[in-house]
Amino acid sequence: MADEMVRRAQRFVNTVYGGRIGMLVEEDGQTGWSTMYALTRALQYELGITPLSNNFGPTTLSALASKYPTLNSSTMPTRDFGRIIESALYCKGYDGGDIDGTYGPRVQEAMIKLKTDMGVQGLFPGSDLTPKVFKGMLNMDAYVVVNSGSGGIRAVQQWLNSRYVNRKDFFVIPCDGHNSRDVSKSMLFAVQYELGMADGVANGVFGPGTQSGLKTHTLSAGSRGTWVQLFSAGMILNQRPVAFSATFDSSLANAASAFQSFAKLEVTGKGDYPTWASLLVSHGDQTRKGRACDGVTKITPARASTLKAEGITYVGRYLTNPSTTGLPEKAIQPGELQTIADQALRCFPIYQTYGGSADDFSYPLGRAAAQAAVNAALDHGFKAGARIFFAVDFDALDDDVTNSVLPHFKGIEDAIADDGNRFGVGVYGPRNVCTRVSNAGHASASFVSDMSSGFSGNFGYPLPENWAYDQIVTRTVGSGEGRIEIDVNIASGRDVGEGSFNAPRGSKPDTRLNGDVLSSMQTDVGKFMVSLGYPLDGGTRSYQHWKCFETTVVEHDALITGLSNKYNMRKALIQTTAYWEMRHIAPEDEAAWAAVIAAYTTTGKYIRDTSTGIAKQRAVTLIGAWNHCLRQGYVSGRPTLDVAQDDDKYGIWRDANQDEEFALTSVAMIHMWDIDGKPGGDDDSPALRRPSLDYTDREIFEVLRRYQGPGDVAYKEAKKRLGLYYVMEKYNSISRNG
C-alpha cells in the first residue's frame, strides 16, 4: 500500500539529489531498496564522499562519525541533511515531521522510539542521532515484529544490540522477531566478544579460536550470567521453547536435553561444546562421527569395510551422473548395490541434475526430474518404497524457493503420484529449502546440506523437523584400497535407506513399444507439455497433441526402433526431437512451405531455406548431416549434395516436407552429425563420445540442444526437451525391460 509521506520522501530525493547522485527512484509511496540506496547516496553527497555508492560501508560510517558524531537540532549541518533524516524515518515507518529539515519535537520523539525499538536507547539516550543508528535507518531491516515474528527472538535481538553495538564491527541488527544471516553472525560476534577477543580479531566466523574458547564455557544447572543469556539466546534463535534468561534453571536444562536428543547429540542437559556448536553454526561440531555418509566414489568391499569401521551404516549414492568428466564414479556403479547389501550396509538414493541456479527449477522440470529419477532407480534395482532425495544444489534465496523450488517439487510430487507412488520423495538441500519444501507437503524427509554453513538457506535457519541426514563435514577415511573420501552425515533414523535390491536392468537395446503402455505414455507426454504451456488442442499451433504423438511415436515405431538399434542411440532421442518439432509447427510455417513449393515450381529457384516437415528441418542442415553420415559410412545409397545448388537443396527439402519416414531418419542423421561435432556446420561445440545407451544427462542435453542450434534460446529450450526425453524414456524403458 502506498504511503503519501514515503512518496514525498521519494520526491524530495529525486528533486534535490537526482541529478547529483546518478539515480532516480520511482515515486510510488512504497519503501524499497532503491529508495534506501538513493538516501544513502544523498548522505554521501552531503559528506563529500566520492565516488558515491549504494552501500553504507566503512567510508560512509567513518566520515559521518568524524564530522557529525551526534546529530540534533543544534548540530544539523543543512536543512537538506535534516530532510534526509526525516525521509529515512518515514521509510522506516516512523514520524519524520514535515520533511522540512527541522529536527523538531516530532522527529525527536520518533528518534527516541526508533532507538527504543532497536534496543539501544540506554546506550544512546535522548533524541540525538548517532552514526550506527543512522546506518540502521538506511536499510530494509525492521525494528518491530513483522510477518508473525517471535517476541522472544525480538528480545534477543534487542539485547544483542544493547550490549554490543558499541563494538567496532557490530552494527544494529533487525529486531523483527526473525532469525537471519545477520542475526546469526551477531551471535558469533557476541560469543567472541565475551571470550575476550579484541575489535579486529573478532570476525563473526566459527573458527578455531571460537571453538577452543567455547570448550571452556560449559554451562549446567545453577550457572548464571551473560554466558547463560547467550546460550538461551541461541536456543531461542533455533526456535526451541525456552525463556530468555541469565539463569540455567531446570527448564533450560530440560530444553537443552530435548534439543540434544533432536539433533542426535549426547544428551547431557548441559550447555556443552557440541550443543553450543549446533546452536551457532549449521554443521555443528565437525569432529563428530556419523552413522551415515554420502559420496562420489564407488563402494567396493574394501571401502565398505572402512565405512563399517567408522560406524557408518547408511550410504547415500547418486542415481545419475550429470557430467562426463571429473567424477567418473559419482553415479552408482555396476555391482555396487550388491556390494552394499553383501556388506550389511544400506543405501539411500540421491537424484541431482546439473542445474546450478533457479533457472533449472520449475514445475515441468520437476516432473521431468521425477521421471528421470524413477527410471534410474529402477535401472539400478531399487525396490518400490525407497525414498529418493532430490537435490537443490545451489544457494537458493527465499524468493528462489517460492518462485522456483516449490513449483519444482510440486512437479516431482505430481509425477511420482502419476507413477503410482512407487517411490517416496525426500529433499536434499539447505535448511530453508528442506523446511519449506517439506512444510508444503512435497517431501517426507530432509537430507540437509549443513556442511555449506555459509549458504543463505542455512545461516539463521533451524534444523528441519523432519531431518533424516545432516551433512556436516568432508573427511577421508581408511587406507590403501579402503581409502575413501566421504561427506559425513548424522542420521536421525527417519530414513534407513535400502538393504536389498532387485537385479539391475542394465543398458538393454530398445524394442518396439508395448501396446499396453501407449495410452499412459500419451497421457504423460500430454501432461508434461501442458505444464510447459502447450495445450492438448494445439492452441495456435497446427497440430493437436494426439496427432503429434501418433505421428512421431506410434505410427513409425518400427522405423525409430530400427534407427535406435542401428546407431546405438536411445529411441527417446528421436521421439523427443520429432514430437517437439511437430508440436511447434504453426500455420505461418505451412504458408512458408507453400511459398517455397510455388516459387520452385514456377521459377526453379529455392527462395528460402525454411525449416519444414514434421521434424522442421532446413535444407542446409539436411545436406550437412547426410553428407557427413555418408562420408563416415553411417548410411549409404544416397548421393552427396551441394548446398550451393538450388536443385539439391529443394530436392532434400521436399523429401523432408513430404516423407515422414525420411524426416524421422534425418533426425537420426542430424543427431549423428551433432554428436560428431557438426563438422562444417554452424556450431563449434566439441564432439561427444559415440552414441551410447548409457549417455549421461549432460550428453543427452547436448544432443537435444544441438538439434536446435547454438545460442541462449537453444540452451533454454533444451532443458524442456530434456524433460520430455525423460517421459519418453520411461515408457521405452518399460517396453524393453518387459
C-alpha angles and dihedrals in degrees: 000000000000119000115208093212091052087051089053089050090052091048090051095052092045095047099044103030109016095100093040101050100041099242144077126204128217109259095224101130092243123117114234141149093273091061092047091049091051092050090047090052091047090054091049089050090054090048092052094243119158135224098029120229139189088231123090091212139155094293093054093044093047094049091048093048091047097048103029113016087167128022123201140132091292099047101038104128099205140356091247089054088055091047090056088057093047091048091050090051092055091048088054092050099259133118109273097180118229096326086243099127093256113131090210135159095284092052092044092051090048090051091053089049092049093050091046090052089049090051093237102103090103091056096041104032123189128022100301117127115229127196099255091047088050089052089051090054095057100062137065096259117126123219096197128062111279136176096015093310123176122262088209093056090047090054089053091048093051091047092052090051093047094050104038112022092102091061112103100244099033116097132184108284125204119276096202100121095255130107115231144161092278093047093048091048090050088057090056090049089050092052091048092049091051089049086059099253113159126234107279091029096063105075109164092250124126093233135152095280093052092046093049092049094049091054088066094051105068111158128206141168109315097024114136140187141042095334090058089049090053092048093049088045089055090050092050093048088053088054096249115153102250137122121248100253146159092214125077096218131167094273091055090046090051091048090050090053091050091050092048091051091048093049093042094245124143105282106236103139087230136113092247128161098267089052093047089050094051091048095049106039133024098239094047118191104002094195090072120112117230134208091224139048141175129207151156097242128094115256107236124180090262093049091046089056089052092051092049090050087055090055094253121149105160122062124189114211132176122250094210139013112230092197135058095208140053102019109047093169098044093109122060108280128221111282093008098113090051089053090051091051094044090052092052092246124132129224130215113196123231125197117201129169124203091255115129104175143041089268088072094059124074140123096271092043088051090055088049093049090053092051091049093047093049091049092050094044091053091045091055094046104254111160127230111278097044115132115231117207110216113208130229097194103184138067097270115198118215092260089051089054092051098044103033117008099049094049088047092056091044086057090050091049093049095047092047088051091049087053090057098262092275089153134038124235125236129172126228116196147078121331097261092048092049094046096048095043090049094045088053088058096245098116134034099203140019133229100197121210092211092151086079091071094166094058113119088232093056105039107085099006127107125238107275115258092234098048115151101172128021113199109211114159146358112242137172113221136179130021140248113003089351095058112119139163114226141170105239115227131191109224123216097190094244089114123031101180123222127302101184133041144191119247109280114258094224128202101304122176116260120262135195113295115267108244090225092067100049097088093048091043092053090049094049094047089050093050091051093050091047088054087057092051100263109129120218091242091059096247108213092349124097101243135049123230096256093053093050091047093049093047102043101031113021110029095048099034093123092054093046091048090051092049090048093052094044096049098031093237126131116261088231090069090061096037093049095049095045096044092045093051095045091051087057098054109118133188090256089058091054090048089053090051090052090051092052091050093047093048094050092045092053103032108017088235126129096220103181135016098222122166110257146182131029092312095041098235128174123220094238091052093046093050092047093049098043093044090051093048091048091052092048093048094242090127138011140187099068129092121241112255135216118234089206093063118085092205091055093046095047093045096056091038089055091050091055091045097050107025116065094189091053090049092051092046088050090056087062091046092051090048090052091050091048092048090054091054096266096266109209092013135110098263121080095194114137122255118272124220114278115283111289136178089230099056113157124238090260093053092048090048091051094050091051093044095049092055088064094041140238126316139073095286092057092050092050094046092046090066088060092045089051090056090052089048091058092052091050092045092052091065096038087054092051090051098049094043094051 
